[in-house]
Amino acid sequence: MGLFFLLSLILFISPFLCIVISTYLLKENYNNSFYSKILFFVISLCFGYLNTLKTIESDLVNYLHYFNVSQKYNLLDYLYVIGEGKEYLYFLFTYISYYLFQGNFNLFLIFFTGISYFLVLYSIRILDQNLKLGIQSYFLAIIIFILFPNIFSISSHLMRQFLASSFIIVFIVKNTFEGNVKSLPYFIIAILVHSSSFLFGILLAPVLNKKISFTKGLLFFVSALAIFYLVTLYSSFLSNIPVINDPVNRFIKIGTKDALSKVEPLIYVVSIIILILFYFGIFKNKAIRSLKTKRLFYIALFLVTFIVVNYNNIDITVRFSFYTYFFFPLSFYFFYSTFKIKDIKIMSFLNFVFLIIFVFWFRYKINNGAWTYENVELFFYTLL
């Protein structure tokens, strides 16, 4: 409790400083699971505060509307009128939050962002607890996640997909190391938050097989394409089934031929880095190479390939491309394994270099990115 009180005090002085100190304390409390989760929570809330400084625009206007209109409906009407009978859990969460936070949208944003960030940090810890590549790899993955500006930029823009993606990442990591029973609830929640998760999970089914081999890893692409055409063939029937009707409609929605041009150029770079780090960090490291860990590479390879294959479907291409951002920090966990760096001093130095680069990149994107923020200096300097 003393640690939480101290960090809360620092947060009111400077949320950004609170993130820096909390990240350092994560390294110092590497073996303490309880303190790590507290620090995850504090870091996540700090980013939630930054989202409250964002100007209400684009998709955030819709989310503000979903939140404020809660007072005009009873719960069932809200789910079917505003939620349109889909993504029930997100709209239930929004409806309850309106009354829980007494109509304060800023508190909703803080809490919403906090949950999403916490889940991804939690997935990094699960990965490290199972592979045990060491504190430097763990610390680097956390740095990349919390300071990667493109992840933060969609946290209050594509809010439903952002939260669903966070649950999907936990699902994938838990499924890899802990099996279906412990991981399945995360997948179910993701589906009920954003419908694209249903499609994502169904198409991942072949590669989530625990006994997958290299040959099976190649064959699952054929399975994915077969599912694509089956869904297209029976779309008139499937599109009338509640819950799955929305992802089916997204799936068969054909846009212009230049859909790939709508994808952020950075995603191509991110995709290449993910595949390189997963492949060389896992396949070339005998200590962690197994059928389980290879699946992480296969999943990432599938995702990138699926985006390219569906080049003529704007909705699928653009939305699924954002999932690659969530694999980015996980792939950096294998950075030192990829380049076979074992010297602690060199790893510490490189972590510091990455920290400086990403801090400046994050700050630059906040000031010069697609979104505008009001009084952003309050996040970096002081609330007093």
C-alpha positions as a Markdown table, in Angstrom:
| # | Residue | x | y | z |
|---|---|---|---|---|
| 1 | Met | 0.0 | 0.0 | 0.0 |
| 2 | Gly | 2.9 | 2.3 | 0.7 |
| 3 | Leu | 4.2 | 1.9 | -2.8 |
| 4 | Phe | 0.8 | 2.6 | -4.3 |
| 5 | Phe | 0.4 | 5.7 | -2.2 |
| 6 | Leu | 3.9 | 7.0 | -3.2 |
| 7 | Leu | 3.2 | 6.5 | -6.9 |
| 8 | Ser | -0.2 | 8.1 | -6.6 |
| 9 | Leu | 1.5 | 11.2 | -5.2 |
| 10 | Ile | 4.1 | 11.2 | -8.0 |
| 11 | Leu | 1.2 | 10.8 | -10.5 |
| 12 | Phe | -0.2 | 14.1 | -9.3 |
| 13 | Ile | 3.2 | 15.8 | -9.8 |
| 14 | Ser | 3.9 | 14.3 | -13.2 |
| 15 | Pro | 2.1 | 11.3 | -14.8 |
| 16 | Phe | 5.0 | 10.8 | -17.2 |
| 17 | Leu | 7.5 | 10.8 | -14.3 |
| 18 | Cys | 5.2 | 8.3 | -12.6 |
| 19 | Ile | 5.5 | 6.0 | -15.7 |
| 20 | Val | 9.3 | 6.3 | -15.7 |
| 21 | Ile | 9.6 | 5.5 | -12.0 |
| 22 | Ser | 7.1 | 2.7 | -12.2 |
| 23 | Thr | 9.0 | 1.1 | -15.1 |
| 24 | Tyr | 12.2 | 1.3 | -13.2 |
| 25 | Leu | 10.5 | -0.3 | -10.2 |
| 26 | Leu | 9.3 | -3.1 | -12.4 |
| 27 | Lys | 12.9 | -3.9 | -13.2 |
| 28 | Glu | 13.8 | -3.7 | -9.5 |
| 29 | Asn | 10.8 | -5.9 | -8.5 |
| 30 | Tyr | 11.3 | -8.4 | -11.3 |
| 31 | Asn | 10.7 | -11.5 | -9.2 |
| 32 | Asn | 7.7 | -10.0 | -7.2 |
| 33 | Ser | 4.5 | -10.8 | -9.1 |
| 34 | Phe | 2.3 | -8.8 | -6.7 |
| 35 | Tyr | 4.3 | -5.6 | -7.0 |
| 36 | Ser | 4.6 | -6.0 | -10.7 |
| 37 | Lys | 0.8 | -6.1 | -11.1 |
| 38 | Ile | 0.4 | -3.0 | -8.9 |
| 39 | Leu | 3.0 | -1.2 | -11.1 |
| 40 | Phe | 1.2 | -2.4 | -14.3 |
| 41 | Phe | -1.9 | -0.9 | -12.9 |
| 42 | Val | -0.3 | 2.5 | -12.1 |
| 43 | Ile | 1.4 | 2.7 | -15.5 |
| 44 | Ser | -1.9 | 1.9 | -17.2 |
| 45 | Leu | -3.8 | 4.6 | -15.4 |
| 46 | Cys | -1.2 | 7.2 | -16.3 |
| 47 | Phe | -1.8 | 6.5 | -20.0 |
| 48 | Gly | -5.5 | 6.6 | -19.3 |
| 49 | Tyr | -5.0 | 10.2 | -17.9 |
| 50 | Leu | -3.2 | 11.2 | -21.1 |
| 51 | Asn | -6.2 | 10.0 | -23.2 |
| 52 | Thr | -8.4 | 12.5 | -21.2 |
| 53 | Leu | -6.3 | 15.3 | -22.7 |
| 54 | Lys | -7.2 | 14.2 | -26.3 |
| 55 | Thr | -9.5 | 16.4 | -28.3 |
| 56 | Ile | -12.9 | 14.7 | -28.8 |
| 57 | Glu | -12.8 | 13.9 | -32.6 |
| 58 | Ser | -13.2 | 11.1 | -35.1 |
| 59 | Asp | -14.4 | 7.8 | -33.5 |
| 60 | Leu | -14.1 | 9.2 | -30.0 |
| 61 | Val | -17.1 | 11.3 | -30.8 |
| 62 | Asn | -19.1 | 8.1 | -31.2 |
| 63 | Tyr | -17.8 | 6.6 | -28.0 |
| 64 | Leu | -18.7 | 9.8 | -26.1 |
| 65 | His | -22.2 | 9.4 | -27.6 |
| 66 | Tyr | -22.5 | 5.8 | -26.5 |
| 67 | Phe | -21.5 | 6.8 | -23.0 |
| 68 | Asn | -23.8 | 9.8 | -22.6 |
| 69 | Val | -26.8 | 8.2 | -24.1 |
| 70 | Ser | -26.8 | 5.5 | -21.5 |
| 71 | Gln | -29.0 | 7.7 | -19.3 |
| 72 | Lys | -31.8 | 7.6 | -21.8 |
| 73 | Tyr | -32.3 | 3.8 | -22.0 |
| 74 | Asn | -32.9 | 0.9 | -19.7 |
| 75 | Leu | -30.2 | -1.8 | -20.1 |
| 76 | Leu | -31.9 | -4.1 | -22.6 |
| 77 | Asp | -33.0 | -1.3 | -24.9 |
| 78 | Tyr | -29.5 | 0.2 | -24.7 |
| 79 | Leu | -27.9 | -3.1 | -25.8 |
| 80 | Tyr | -30.3 | -3.6 | -28.7 |
| 81 | Val | -30.8 | 0.0 | -29.8 |
| 82 | Ile | -27.4 | 1.6 | -29.3 |
| 83 | Gly | -25.4 | -1.7 | -29.3 |
| 84 | Glu | -27.5 | -2.9 | -32.3 |
| 85 | Gly | -27.5 | -6.4 | -30.8 |
| 86 | Lys | -23.8 | -7.0 | -31.1 |
| 87 | Glu | -20.6 | -6.6 | -29.0 |
| 88 | Tyr | -22.7 | -7.0 | -25.9 |
| 89 | Leu | -19.9 | -6.9 | -23.4 |
| 90 | Tyr | -18.5 | -3.5 | -24.6 |
| 91 | Phe | -21.9 | -1.8 | -24.5 |
| 92 | Leu | -22.7 | -3.4 | -21.1 |
| 93 | Phe | -19.4 | -2.1 | -19.8 |
| 94 | Thr | -20.2 | 1.3 | -21.2 |
| 95 | Tyr | -23.7 | 1.4 | -19.7 |
| 96 | Ile | -22.5 | 0.3 | -16.2 |
| 97 | Ser | -19.5 | 2.7 | -16.4 |
| 98 | Tyr | -21.8 | 5.7 | -17.0 |
| 99 | Tyr | -23.5 | 5.2 | -13.6 |
| 100 | Leu | -20.3 | 3.9 | -11.9 |
| 101 | Phe | -18.5 | 7.1 | -12.8 |
| 102 | Gln | -21.6 | 9.3 | -12.5 |
| 103 | Gly | -21.4 | 10.4 | -16.2 |
| 104 | Asn | -17.8 | 11.4 | -16.1 |
| 105 | Phe | -16.3 | 10.4 | -19.5 |
| 106 | Asn | -12.8 | 11.2 | -18.4 |
| 107 | Leu | -12.9 | 8.6 | -15.6 |
| 108 | Phe | -14.3 | 6.2 | -18.1 |
| 109 | Leu | -11.4 | 6.8 | -20.5 |
| 110 | Ile | -8.8 | 6.4 | -17.7 |
| 111 | Phe | -10.4 | 3.1 | -16.5 |
| 112 | Phe | -10.9 | 1.8 | -20.1 |
| 113 | Thr | -7.3 | 2.5 | -21.1 |
| 114 | Gly | -6.1 | 1.1 | -17.8 |
| 115 | Ile | -7.7 | -2.3 | -18.4 |
| 116 | Ser | -6.3 | -2.5 | -22.0 |
| 117 | Tyr | -2.7 | -1.6 | -21.0 |
| 118 | Phe | -2.8 | -3.8 | -18.0 |
| 119 | Leu | -3.7 | -6.8 | -20.1 |
| 120 | Val | -0.9 | -6.4 | -22.6 |
| 121 | Leu | 1.7 | -5.9 | -19.8 |
| 122 | Tyr | 0.3 | -9.0 | -18.1 |
| 123 | Ser | 0.8 | -11.0 | -21.3 |
| 124 | Ile | 4.4 | -9.9 | -21.4 |
| 125 | Arg | 4.9 | -11.2 | -17.9 |
| 126 | Ile | 3.3 | -14.5 | -18.7 |
| 127 | Leu | 5.6 | -14.8 | -21.7 |
| 128 | Asp | 8.7 | -14.1 | -19.5 |
| 129 | Gln | 7.6 | -16.4 | -16.7 |
| 130 | Asn | 7.4 | -19.3 | -19.1 |
| 131 | Leu | 10.5 | -18.6 | -21.3 |
| 132 | Lys | 12.7 | -17.0 | -18.7 |
| 133 | Leu | 14.9 | -15.1 | -21.1 |
| 134 | Gly | 15.9 | -12.7 | -18.4 |
| 135 | Ile | 15.2 | -9.3 | -16.9 |
| 136 | Gln | 16.7 | -7.4 | -19.8 |
| 137 | Ser | 14.5 | -9.0 | -22.4 |
| 138 | Tyr | 11.5 | -8.5 | -20.1 |
| 139 | Phe | 12.3 | -4.8 | -19.6 |
| 140 | Leu | 12.9 | -4.2 | -23.3 |
| 141 | Ala | 9.5 | -5.6 | -24.2 |
| 142 | Ile | 7.8 | -3.4 | -21.6 |
| 143 | Ile | 9.6 | -0.3 | -22.9 |
| 144 | Ile | 8.6 | -1.0 | -26.5 |
| 145 | Phe | 5.0 | -1.5 | -25.5 |
| 146 | Ile | 4.4 | 1.5 | -23.2 |
| 147 | Leu | 6.3 | 3.9 | -25.4 |
| 148 | Phe | 5.3 | 2.7 | -28.9 |
| 149 | Pro | 3.2 | 5.8 | -29.9 |
| 150 | Asn | 1.1 | 4.0 | -32.6 |
| 151 | Ile | -0.3 | 1.6 | -30.0 |
| 152 | Phe | -1.3 | 4.6 | -27.8 |
| 153 | Ser | -2.8 | 6.5 | -30.7 |
| 154 | Ile | -5.5 | 3.9 | -31.3 |
| 155 | Ser | -6.3 | 3.4 | -27.6 |
| 156 | Ser | -8.9 | 6.1 | -27.6 |
| 157 | His | -9.7 | 5.9 | -31.3 |
| 158 | Leu | -10.5 | 2.3 | -32.0 |
| 159 | Met | -11.5 | 1.7 | -28.4 |
| 160 | Arg | -13.5 | -1.5 | -28.9 |
| 161 | Gln | -10.8 | -3.1 | -31.1 |
| 162 | Phe | -8.1 | -1.9 | -28.7 |
| 163 | Leu | -9.6 | -3.6 | -25.7 |
| 164 | Ala | -10.5 | -6.7 | -27.7 |
| 165 | Ser | -6.9 | -6.9 | -29.0 |
| 166 | Ser | -5.6 | -6.7 | -25.5 |
| 167 | Phe | -7.7 | -9.8 | -24.5 |
| 168 | Ile | -6.6 | -11.5 | -27.7 |
| 169 | Ile | -2.9 | -11.1 | -26.9 |
| 170 | Val | -3.5 | -12.6 | -23.4 |
| 171 | Phe | -5.5 | -15.4 | -25.0 |
| 172 | Ile | -2.7 | -16.2 | -27.5 |
| 173 | Val | 0.1 | -16.2 | -24.8 |
| 174 | Lys | -2.0 | -18.2 | -22.3 |
| 175 | Asn | -3.1 | -20.6 | -24.9 |
| 176 | Thr | 0.5 | -21.2 | -25.9 |
| 177 | Phe | 1.7 | -22.0 | -22.4 |
| 178 | Glu | -1.3 | -22.8 | -20.3 |
| 179 | Gly | -3.8 | -24.5 | -22.7 |
| 180 | Asn | -7.3 | -24.0 | -23.8 |
| 181 | Val | -9.1 | -24.0 | -20.4 |
| 182 | Lys | -7.3 | -21.0 | -19.0 |
| 183 | Ser | -7.1 | -19.1 | -22.2 |
| 184 | Leu | -10.6 | -19.5 | -23.7 |
| 185 | Pro | -12.4 | -17.0 | -21.4 |
| 186 | Tyr | -10.2 | -14.2 | -22.8 |
| 187 | Phe | -11.2 | -15.2 | -26.3 |
| 188 | Ile | -14.9 | -15.2 | -25.5 |
| 189 | Ile | -14.6 | -11.8 | -23.9 |
| 190 | Ala | -12.7 | -10.4 | -26.9 |
| 191 | Ile | -15.5 | -11.6 | -29.2 |
| 192 | Leu | -18.1 | -9.8 | -27.1 |
| 193 | Val | -16.1 | -6.6 | -27.1 |
| 194 | His | -15.3 | -6.4 | -30.8 |
| 195 | Ser | -16.7 | -8.7 | -33.5 |
| 196 | Ser | -13.4 | -8.9 | -35.5 |
| 197 | Ser | -12.0 | -11.1 | -32.7 |
| 198 | Phe | -14.4 | -13.9 | -33.8 |
| 199 | Leu | -12.9 | -13.9 | -37.2 |
| 200 | Phe | -9.4 | -13.6 | -35.9 |
| 201 | Gly | -9.9 | -16.6 | -33.5 |
| 202 | Ile | -11.6 | -18.9 | -36.1 |
| 203 | Leu | -8.9 | -18.4 | -38.6 |
| 204 | Leu | -6.3 | -19.0 | -36.0 |
| 205 | Ala | -7.8 | -22.3 | -35.0 |
| 206 | Pro | -5.5 | -24.5 | -37.1 |
| 207 | Val | -2.3 | -22.9 | -35.7 |
| 208 | Leu | -3.5 | -23.1 | -32.1 |
| 209 | Asn | -3.2 | -26.8 | -32.3 |
| 210 | Lys | -0.6 | -27.8 | -29.7 |
| 211 | Lys | 0.9 | -30.5 | -31.9 |
| 212 | Ile | 1.5 | -28.2 | -34.9 |
| 213 | Ser | 4.6 | -29.0 | -36.9 |
| 214 | Phe | 6.3 | -27.0 | -39.7 |
| 215 | Thr | 4.2 | -28.9 | -42.2 |
| 216 | Lys | 1.0 | -28.2 | -40.4 |
| 217 | Gly | 2.1 | -24.6 | -40.1 |
| 218 | Leu | 2.1 | -24.4 | -43.8 |
| 219 | Leu | -1.1 | -26.2 | -44.3 |
| 220 | Phe | -3.1 | -23.9 | -42.0 |
| 221 | Phe | -2.9 | -21.2 | -44.7 |
| 222 | Val | -5.0 | -23.4 | -46.9 |
| 223 | Ser | -7.4 | -23.9 | -44.1 |
| 224 | Ala | -7.7 | -20.2 | -43.6 |
| 225 | Leu | -8.4 | -19.6 | -47.2 |
| 226 | Ala | -11.0 | -22.4 | -47.3 |
| 227 | Ile | -12.8 | -20.8 | -44.4 |
| 228 | Phe | -12.7 | -17.5 | -46.2 |
| 229 | Tyr | -14.5 | -18.9 | -49.2 |
| 230 | Leu | -16.9 | -21.0 | -47.1 |
| 231 | Val | -18.0 | -17.9 | -45.2 |
| 232 | Thr | -18.4 | -16.0 | -48.5 |
| 233 | Leu | -20.4 | -18.9 | -50.0 |
| 234 | Tyr | -22.8 | -19.1 | -47.0 |
| 235 | Ser | -22.8 | -15.4 | -46.2 |
| 236 | Ser | -26.5 | -15.0 | -46.8 |
| 237 | Phe | -27.3 | -17.6 | -44.0 |
| 238 | Leu | -24.5 | -16.6 | -41.6 |
| 239 | Ser | -25.2 | -12.9 | -41.8 |
| 240 | Asn | -28.6 | -13.5 | -40.1 |
| 241 | Ile | -27.1 | -15.2 | -37.0 |
| 242 | Pro | -26.7 | -12.9 | -34.0 |
| 243 | Val | -23.2 | -12.2 | -32.7 |
| 244 | Ile | -21.4 | -13.6 | -35.8 |
| 245 | Asn | -23.4 | -11.6 | -38.3 |
| 246 | Asp | -21.2 | -8.5 | -37.9 |
| 247 | Pro | -17.9 | -10.3 | -38.4 |
| 248 | Val | -19.3 | -12.2 | -41.4 |
| 249 | Asn | -20.5 | -8.9 | -43.0 |
| 250 | Arg | -17.0 | -7.4 | -42.4 |
| 251 | Phe | -15.5 | -10.5 | -43.9 |
| 252 | Ile | -17.4 | -10.4 | -47.2 |
| 253 | Lys | -17.3 | -6.6 | -47.6 |
| 254 | Ile | -15.2 | -5.9 | -50.7 |
| 255 | Gly | -13.7 | -2.5 | -51.1 |
| 256 | Thr | -11.4 | -0.9 | -53.7 |
| 257 | Lys | -8.4 | -2.7 | -55.0 |
| 258 | Asp | -6.0 | -0.3 | -53.3 |
| 259 | Ala | -6.9 | -1.4 | -49.8 |
| 260 | Leu | -3.3 | -2.0 | -48.9 |
| 261 | Ser | -2.6 | 1.7 | -49.7 |
| 262 | Lys | -4.9 | 2.6 | -46.7 |
| 263 | Val | -2.6 | 0.7 | -44.3 |
| 264 | Glu | -0.1 | 2.8 | -42.4 |
| 265 | Pro | 3.4 | 2.4 | -44.0 |
| 266 | Leu | 4.9 | 1.7 | -40.6 |
| 267 | Ile | 2.8 | -1.5 | -40.4 |
| 268 | Tyr | 5.0 | -3.0 | -43.1 |
| 269 | Val | 8.1 | -2.3 | -41.2 |
| 270 | Val | 6.6 | -3.5 | -37.9 |
| 271 | Ser | 5.4 | -6.8 | -39.7 |
| 272 | Ile | 8.9 | -7.5 | -41.0 |
| 273 | Ile | 10.5 | -6.9 | -37.6 |
| 274 | Ile | 7.9 | -9.1 | -35.9 |
| 275 | Leu | 8.6 | -12.0 | -38.2 |
| 276 | Ile | 12.4 | -11.7 | -38.0 |
| 277 | Leu | 12.5 | -11.5 | -34.2 |
| 278 | Phe | 10.0 | -14.3 | -33.7 |
| 279 | Tyr | 11.7 | -16.6 | -36.2 |
| 280 | Phe | 15.3 | -16.1 | -35.3 |
| 281 | Gly | 14.6 | -15.6 | -31.6 |
| 282 | Ile | 12.7 | -18.8 | -31.3 |
| 283 | Phe | 13.8 | -21.2 | -34.1 |
| 284 | Lys | 17.5 | -20.5 | -33.6 |
| 285 | Asn | 17.4 | -20.7 | -29.8 |
| 286 | Lys | 17.5 | -24.4 | -28.7 |
| 287 | Ala | 16.8 | -23.4 | -25.1 |
| 288 | Ile | 13.2 | -22.2 | -25.9 |
| 289 | Arg | 12.5 | -23.7 | -29.3 |
| 290 | Ser | 9.5 | -26.0 | -29.0 |
| 291 | Leu | 6.2 | -26.7 | -30.8 |
| 292 | Lys | 4.6 | -24.3 | -28.3 |
| 293 | Thr | 6.9 | -21.3 | -29.0 |
| 294 | Lys | 7.0 | -21.9 | -32.7 |
| 295 | Arg | 3.3 | -21.2 | -32.8 |
| 296 | Leu | 3.9 | -17.5 | -31.9 |
| 297 | Phe | 5.8 | -17.2 | -35.2 |
| 298 | Tyr | 3.2 | -19.1 | -37.1 |
| 299 | Ile | 0.4 | -16.8 | -35.7 |
| 300 | Ala | 2.3 | -13.7 | -36.6 |
| 301 | Leu | 3.1 | -15.1 | -40.1 |
| 302 | Phe | -0.6 | -15.9 | -40.6 |
| 303 | Leu | -1.7 | -12.4 | -39.6 |
| 304 | Val | 0.7 | -10.7 | -42.0 |
| 305 | Thr | -0.2 | -13.1 | -44.8 |
| 306 | Phe | -3.9 | -12.7 | -44.2 |
| 307 | Ile | -3.7 | -9.0 | -44.5 |
| 308 | Val | -1.9 | -9.3 | -47.8 |
| 309 | Val | -4.2 | -12.0 | -49.2 |
| 310 | Asn | -7.2 | -9.8 | -48.4 |
| 311 | Tyr | -5.7 | -6.8 | -50.2 |
| 312 | Asn | -9.1 | -6.0 | -51.8 |
| 313 | Asn | -11.1 | -5.8 | -48.6 |
| 314 | Ile | -10.5 | -2.4 | -47.0 |
| 315 | Asp | -12.3 | -3.2 | -43.7 |
| 316 | Ile | -10.4 | -6.4 | -43.1 |
| 317 | Thr | -7.0 | -5.1 | -44.3 |
| 318 | Val | -7.0 | -1.9 | -42.2 |
| 319 | Arg | -8.5 | -3.4 | -39.0 |
| 320 | Phe | -6.4 | -6.5 | -39.0 |
| 321 | Ser | -3.3 | -4.5 | -39.7 |
| 322 | Phe | -3.7 | -2.9 | -36.3 |
| 323 | Tyr | -3.3 | -6.3 | -34.6 |
| 324 | Thr | 0.3 | -6.4 | -35.7 |
| 325 | Tyr | 1.0 | -3.5 | -33.3 |
| 326 | Phe | 0.2 | -5.7 | -30.4 |
| 327 | Phe | 2.7 | -8.4 | -31.5 |
| 328 | Phe | 5.4 | -5.8 | -31.8 |
| 329 | Pro | 6.4 | -5.5 | -28.1 |
| 330 | Leu | 6.1 | -9.3 | -27.7 |
| 331 | Ser | 8.5 | -9.8 | -30.6 |
| 332 | Phe | 11.1 | -7.5 | -28.9 |
| 333 | Tyr | 11.2 | -9.9 | -26.0 |
| 334 | Phe | 13.2 | -12.1 | -28.4 |
| 335 | Phe | 15.5 | -9.3 | -29.5 |
| 336 | Tyr | 18.6 | -10.4 | -27.5 |
| 337 | Ser | 17.9 | -14.0 | -28.4 |
| 338 | Thr | 17.8 | -13.2 | -32.1 |
| 339 | Phe | 21.2 | -11.4 | -32.0 |
| 340 | Lys | 22.6 | -13.8 | -29.4 |
| 341 | Ile | 23.5 | -11.0 | -27.1 |
| 342 | Lys | 24.3 | -12.3 | -23.6 |
| 343 | Asp | 26.5 | -9.6 | -22.0 |
| 344 | Ile | 24.4 | -7.8 | -19.3 |
| 345 | Lys | 26.2 | -4.5 | -19.8 |
| 346 | Ile | 25.5 | -4.5 | -23.5 |
| 347 | Met | 21.9 | -5.4 | -23.0 |
| 348 | Ser | 21.5 | -2.6 | -20.3 |
| 349 | Phe | 23.1 | -0.1 | -22.7 |
| 350 | Leu | 20.8 | -1.1 | -25.6 |
| 351 | Asn | 17.8 | -0.9 | -23.3 |
| 352 | Phe | 18.8 | 2.6 | -22.4 |
| 353 | Val | 19.2 | 3.5 | -26.1 |
| 354 | Phe | 15.8 | 2.1 | -26.9 |
| 355 | Leu | 14.3 | 4.0 | -24.0 |
| 356 | Ile | 15.7 | 7.3 | -25.2 |
| 357 | Ile | 14.6 | 6.7 | -28.8 |
| 358 | Phe | 11.1 | 5.7 | -27.9 |
| 359 | Val | 10.6 | 8.5 | -25.4 |
| 360 | Phe | 11.5 | 11.1 | -28.0 |
| 361 | Trp | 9.4 | 9.3 | -30.6 |
| 362 | Phe | 6.4 | 9.2 | -28.3 |
| 363 | Arg | 6.7 | 12.9 | -27.4 |
| 364 | Tyr | 7.1 | 13.8 | -31.1 |
| 365 | Lys | 3.9 | 11.8 | -32.1 |
| 366 | Ile | 1.9 | 13.4 | -29.3 |
| 367 | Asn | 2.8 | 16.9 | -30.5 |
| 368 | Asn | 2.8 | 16.1 | -34.3 |
| 369 | Gly | 0.6 | 13.1 | -34.7 |
| 370 | Ala | -2.9 | 12.6 | -36.2 |
| 371 | Trp | -4.6 | 13.6 | -33.0 |
| 372 | Thr | -4.6 | 16.8 | -31.0 |
| 373 | Tyr | -4.2 | 17.1 | -27.2 |
| 374 | Glu | -5.2 | 20.0 | -25.0 |
| 375 | Asn | -2.8 | 21.1 | -22.2 |
| 376 | Val | -0.6 | 18.1 | -22.9 |
| 377 | Glu | 2.2 | 19.7 | -20.8 |
| 378 | Leu | 0.1 | 18.6 | -17.8 |
| 379 | Phe | 1.0 | 15.0 | -18.6 |
| 380 | Phe | 4.8 | 15.6 | -18.9 |
| 381 | Tyr | 5.3 | 18.3 | -16.3 |
| 382 | Thr | 2.9 | 19.0 | -13.5 |
| 383 | Leu | -0.7 | 18.8 | -12.4 |
| 384 | Leu | -0.1 | 21.3 | -9.6 |
